[in-house]
Amino acid sequence: MSASRAALENGAALSPDSLEAVVRLANVALDEAAMLSAAGRKDEAGKILSTAEAKVAPFFGDRNPGWAARLTRARLLAALGREAEAAALLSDGGSREGAGPAPVLSHDLTVGSLVMAF
């Protein structure tokens, strides 16, 4: 998992304007952090998540990334304990890929459900 993350970090460094590369990196970071946390390595998991969030955050300043990118960042924020920011990101009415409105979160898909056991 860490080898995959390292390869994606290199790709993201080569293409710093590629939201797709950074979102792929963030998703791998989320998976790796979950495994590290389950193994009791919570500090290491937190560092990986913080690094991934720092790489994703600039894409949200003056841009409106698609729904998939917004959901990935919301998962990162929630995993870092920043649930209010995650909720705001999901409810701010930004557009998502494809037609139609953003999906309505069901009762069992809340920001709390995005938080991993960190």
N, C-alpha and C positions, 0 to 999 in steps of 0.2 A: 504494500500500500504506500509506504513512504517512497519507494522507487517511482511509482506512478505519479505521486505528488511532485517529486523532484523533476520528472520529465515535463509535467504540465507547468511547473514554475519556470522552467527554461523556455518553454513555448510562449508563455505569457510575457516573459522578459523580451523575447524577440518581437512580439507583436503587442506592445503596450496599449494600443488602441483597440484591441480585439476583445469585445465584451464576451464573445463566445469562449475564448481561451480562458478568461478569468472566471467565468461561471463554471466551466469544467473543472478548473482548479478548486474552486470553492466546494463543489459537490464531492470531490475526492477528499478534500480536507474534512468535510463533515463526516464522511464515512470513517476516515482514519481516526479522527478525534473520538468518535463513538467507541471504536475498538480500544483505543488507549484508555478512555475513561472506564470502560468495563474491566480493564486490566488494572485499575487503580492508579493510573498515571494521569491524573486530572490536570496537573500543572502543565505537562507536556501537551495535553489535548487543548488546553486553553490558549497556549502560545500558537498552536497551529491555526486555531479558529481566529485569533486576533490578527494573525498575518494575512489570512484569507480575506477577512473583513476589510483590512486596510487596502487590499488590492481591488476589491469590488466597489468600495465606497465612492471613489472618484467618478464612476460611471453614473452616479445618481445626482450629482450636483446640478448640472444644467441640462441634463438629458432625461428622457422618459423611457427607460429600458422596458422591454416587453415583460409580460406576466411571468414567464419562466425565470427570468433573471431576478425579478422582484421577489418571487417566492423563495429562490435560493438565498437571497440576501436576508429575507425575513427569517429563514431557518438559522442562518448564521447569527443574526442578532438575538434571536430567542435562545440559542445555545449559549450565548455569552451572557445571558441574564438580562438582556435589554428588550424585554417583552413589549414595553410601551412603544418603542421605536418600530418593532416588528409589526405590531398591530396598525400603527399609523401608515407604514409602508404598504400594507395590504389593503387598507381602506381609503387611500387617498384618491381613488378614482382614476388612476392612470390606465392607459390602454394596454391591451395585451395582444399577442399575436393572433391573427385571424379576426373574424367578424364576431360581433356580439359583445355584450357586457361582460365584465369580470364575473367569475362565478361567485355565487353567494356561499359563504362558509356555513356548512351544516353545524348542528349542535355539537357533533363529535369532532369537528375539524376547527379548533380554535387555536389561538396563539399558544395556549398552554399545551396543545398537542404537538406543537413544533419543538418544544423544549426537550432536549435530551437529558438524561440523568447525569448532569455534571455537578 
